[in-house]
Amino acid sequence: MPGPIIGGHRPQGVQPTQQNQPVGGQNPVGLGGRQLGVAQPGAPRNPVLKALSDIGHAIARVFTPAQPGPGRAQAAEQRAVAKLDGRLGELLGGLSRKQSGEVGVNLYRLERAQAQLAGAGGDGERALGERLGERLGQMSTQELRTLAKALRGDNVAQAQVNLGGHPEAEQLLMRIETAVVRELGDRARTEMTRGTDRVVDQALEALDKGESDGRIAGLMQAAFHPATNELGSLRSSGVSGLDDKEVDREVARTVQDSLSRLPQDKLDRLLQKTPTDELRRLALAGPEGAVAGALDKEIAARTERLTARYEEGCAKFLSHDPAKAVEDPSGPLHDPVNFARSLTDLAEALQLLRDHCKTHNLPLPPRTDELLAKIMGHGEELLRPGNLNLGELSNERLGIFAKSLKLLGIERANGPIQKEIETRLAPQETAYRQSARAMLDGLRSGDPARVLAGLRDMEANFSSLKNLRNDLVRDMVGAPEVARLREKLTGEALAGLSDQELMEVFAALQKPENKALLEGLYVAGEISDRAGQDNYGVQLNVMGAYLEETLGQVATELEKRGVSLPRDDSGRLLLPSSGERPSLGNLTPAARQVFRDLLSVELGEGRDTGRLNRGTVRGELRNTMEGILKQPTTEIVALPGGAVVSEQFYKDAMRCFEFRLPGGESLIDYGDWETLGETERKARIESGFQRLVEFCEGDGDMALLLTRHAHQGLAAGFFGACVQNPDDNPVRLPDGRSGIVDQGWPGHFQYVPMVSFVRDGNGRPQIDFSLVVQGGMLQTMDGGMVWLDPETSRMSYRYRAALGEDGTLSFAGAPSYDLSLNPSRFQKPYAPPTLDDVRDPKKTALRGDVLDFARGIQSGQLVQAQYAMDEFRAQPTLLRALKVVDQHLRPGAPGEVGGLPGTDGIRDTVDQAAALARQALVAAFDDTLTHIDGLIQDNYYNGREHTLSSLPGWPAGFQPPPTYRDLLQSGNQQAIEALHNHIAHPTRAPEMIAFKRALQEFALAPGFEGAEALFERFIKPAPQGGLFDVDATPSDTLNLDNSTRDTIRERLDEIRDTPLAPTLFDDPNRVLCQRVEQDILPAMTAAVNEGRF
């Protein structure tokens, strides 16, 4: 039952005369446009065309045979048809190219070609129709629309004037016009039917799969779009003469035709999910057959369903006892989320019922107003301020709750709700005012970075504020409301400036360099548009508009304070001109760098040059990313209250990963997190998960599925895809080298991932992931490492992903990135060193480089001394003090450092302590020596006195003393050595004699190294070899019990670790630190920056 696509009346366009009506009685529709003059019958023809016509007829009479034969006649007809086709092509081509000079001549040529075909015995009308249809059929729809526009343009209008009195050519023009209109109409009908059927089939598929009502309703709304779009295109081409009502009717008929294909049961079910407004559109079109019956049936059934829903909601609300509101477990105090949801459902039910009845001209059910009155009275008692717990409601839920109360006429809760809304709006309003103040201060101080950063933050904060107000207040419905709010907040920021500060801002805004900032913002917007980043271009243009409007706002504030400013009669400010137009040439190098680092825009010298360092991820890079993020994690964790979340989500939550709800609210409360125990933290996580369930409208399975995807592993997709697709990797340095950003200098690197749970246009949950990286190190694709400037290098990327029916994620739109990577001049795996870095013993690589550089400039002993003094400060022992003194503070020491304060006194203190320590070191082995002497007495002296005199080397005539001790006290070294040499034989006890001799030598020059050598050789247990280890080295280890060994070790350690005052070297160390900080570190940084170190 298709209606007339292009209307039943004739728009003005190429007008047929009585002489050139279309053949066959058809009434073609014009293409719209201006009224064109047409010559009346008998009027003189255009002289030029008349002359050409006369000449053509004369030539035809001369060269046309009187009676051609059959073969020649057929050939002549074919040539005439070919010529007709060529002339038609010339005419259509000229029309498409809008070449007005050709139109009249080409029309005349086509008319003559048609006449020649008739003269050759052919059917000119039929041939022209066939060729025209063939050529139009080969054109694209866009080409046809261009041709249709050309036919109603100035060129054709002028050509028609020139054709006055030439009805044959005018008739050809009219015929072409009619064919174009018919072809476009046929194509529109096909596309309307095909597109509508496709969307209806999608809705039917969603219905069969049990998808949400919102999804199906959205598809039924979309079913009206294909026909609407096609008819809109026809109207923009000037083809369709339908008015708005006729378009609506034609669209509805197309949808009805598509619905009529369905079986009755599916038609009924689909209409149940169709929104009220779309039912109205179908009804107004005059449905027929099965669709009419199903529509009437659904309207009646929907009235009953909506009435029942409303009455059930009323009964549930009225069941809450106001007298017991404080104790009511499901009331507004103890269960505010579910209570608000039920009240919102009630308000929605009332609104749907009213809309349904109004749309279909039905009376409201009789009890509607009666129940509403009860609701109003009951609500006034139930929703007292002390009964409300609004803090548990999300921003969106609070806004809907407030709107629902207004719809139901319950006013008592307005005060607390308004206060809560103002509390939630205040931080975002403050953020905007602060960013505006930063911009104003930047103008006053001539700091382009503060100006642009302030404008950027103004745009971002106001955008967030608009979204927040749309959740809470729902009043940002149009441009005037938005402008008034921003003007108010900016005015509040200006009010905080003194008169002098305001005048400084007013003057700064007129400076060429700040006008150049404005020009730069608009040029940056154009660069973004050319790069296909329209949304970012809009942001930049908004920033420019904010800056441009600031002058007028400042002027208004000054005039409020009594400052008179010149204005013209229209109220426009009269400002002294600098004589220069805003120009990029006035941008300072610093400002250009700010555009690059802060806004990701490389500005050229003119408007048509420049580059954008941000964009969207496409092609194989996107496909690889999607493949990486697709699969959910499987491990789960049970929380104390019974909720279940994914293990990765739980681990990230324990690490305070930022999960957010729409409007920017944190999903999990991390306040005082460090003070909480594990059980308390789990309870916080579970509370956050319940908020996620609420976000999913009570669907716990959906919330669990979201946690399977929502974790910081979402960050891996981008960098992984960059590695696998190096040619498409957008992460590049200015010189073109690509790579991936990794962790940078400790303390100079930020890595901030975030997951936000959002909804698509149909209300389905989605995941919005973002990552911001500041600084870092670029691992280049060729294996190199480039350390990035932590102040100016940043990158971020973001994407939104939707859940598929199989539980996997896929991109909902192209992922975007934004970067500004600048290599640091200081190419080391650490930041330019400070004195604190140098004094940090854990930074071994940095300390090693500082020492190497100092040695290169003949200052190595200075750094070594400083390190040694810091080591002493950390462990103030005698051994470390001796190291400092012996290596750096004694005259002639290998690492002597002169000119340090207090060194004489330090040396005396250390030397005195060292002298006592040396005596103690010798004494540490006394017990061992006594033990050895006893063994010698028992095993090699006692009872053998009569044989000693026979030992080799024993002095003649020397009588052996009674004991070994007496022998030692005798002082007879020859006798002592004779005995010792005897004992030192490998078969006796050579280790004891070796120890006595080594100890005797040590006592002559005791020191820590000698003491350690004695211990290692004689006291420390020797490694145990195997039973048959014939290659084992003979050991000098004495046969001592472990207790004796431990006692000696402890004594040596105590002497070595003799404590001294930690501040012993503080005065000279302070001077060394100054020299390192002032002389060595700046020189090293400069050398690294210049590539010399």
Protein Blocks (a to p, Z undefined) as FASTA:
>chain_A
ZZcfkojadcddddddfklgcehhiacddebiaddddddehiacdfklmmmmmmmmmmmm
mmmcfbdcfklmmmmmmmmmmmmmmmmmmmmmmmmnopaklmmmmmmmmmmmmmmmmmno
pafklmmmmmmmmmmmmpcfklmmmmmmmmmmmklmmmmmmmgoilklmmmmmmmmmmmm
mmmmmmmmmmmmmmmmmmmmmmmmmmmnopafklmmmmmmmmmmmmmmmmmmmmmnomac
cdfklmmmmmmmmmmmmmmmpcfklmmmmmmmpcfklmmmmmmnopahjllmmmmmmmmm
mmmmmmmmmmmmmmmmmmpcfklmmmmmkbmklmmmlmmmmmmmmmmmmmmmmmmmmmno
pacdfklmmmmmmmmmmmmmmmgfklpcfklpcfklmmmmmmmmmmnopaklmmmmmmmm
mmmmmmmmmmmmmmmmmmmmmmmnopaklmmmmmmmmmmmmmmmmmmmmmmnopalbfkl
mmmmmmmmmmmmmmmpcfklmmmmmmmmmpmklmmmmmmmmmmmmmmmmnopamlmmmmm
mmmmmmmmmmmmmmmmmmmnopacdddfkopacdddehiacdfklpcfklmmmmmmmnop
acdfbfkgccdfbdcdehjllmmmmmmmmpccfbdcddfkopacdfklmmmmmnopacdd
ehhiafbdcehklmpcfklmmmmmmmmmmmmmmmnnopaklmmmmmmmnccklmmmmmmm
mmmmmmlpmbdcfkopacddddddehiaccdddddddddfkopacdddddddeeijdddf
kopacdddfklgccdddddddddfkopacdedjadddddddddfblcfbdcddfklmmmm
klmmlmmmmmmmmmmnopmmmmmmmmmmmmmmmmccfklmmmmmmmmmgghiaklcehie
hklmmmmmmmmmmmmmmmmmmmmmmmmmmmmmmmmmmmmmgoplmmmmmpghiaghiacd
fbfklmmmnopaklmmmmmmmmmpmklmmmlmmmmmmmmmmmmmgcfklmmmmmmmmmmc
cddddfklmkbccdfbdcddfklmmmmmmmmmmmmmoccdfklmmmmmmmmmmmmmmmmm
mmmmmmmmnopZZ
